[in-house]
Amino acid sequence: MPGDTNRSEISQSLDFDAERAALKRLSKHRARPANGQGERLSLRITKIMKPYTKNEGPGISMLQRRWKDLVGERLAKLSYPVKLTGKAENRVLTLEILPSASPIFQHQSEMLKQRLAASSGGFLKDLKFVHKATPGQNGDKARKLRPLSAQERDQLNEGVASVKNPRLSQALLAFGEAVYREDR
């Protein structure tokens, strides 16, 4: 059996040597990323459409795809490009922003305009900010819950009567009341 341990040591050293050689080879030769058919097709379409759209610049879809790269991660979490209107020098980009982030965007609007104009072909007249609707801001009223009937309350009490833990029975009662009160 001593020969078996020797064989395993040899195989481990061979594996280690092979792994080291593979890592060395990989560090020298980096593969080019494989482009999918869709990417090649989009490049062809761009080349074909370029003469027709030379004064237009890229559209809103490109801005939406690259939004995080264009404005940075922090501002991308607070905003999103919604609409790009106008032609050539009169383009206006509409951004949907959180209301609490409004001062940040007002302060950095010139910097954003320059950065976005460079990425959208140099034509961006203005930025328009639209506040996102937060939950409860749309005039949504709290849902009115119907009161429990005596029969429903009795059913709930009977269901939790066998539970010995008082905190657990209270929690189960509250949950049961919420389920019964919910409009279906």
Disulfide bonds with the S-S distance in Angstrom:
none
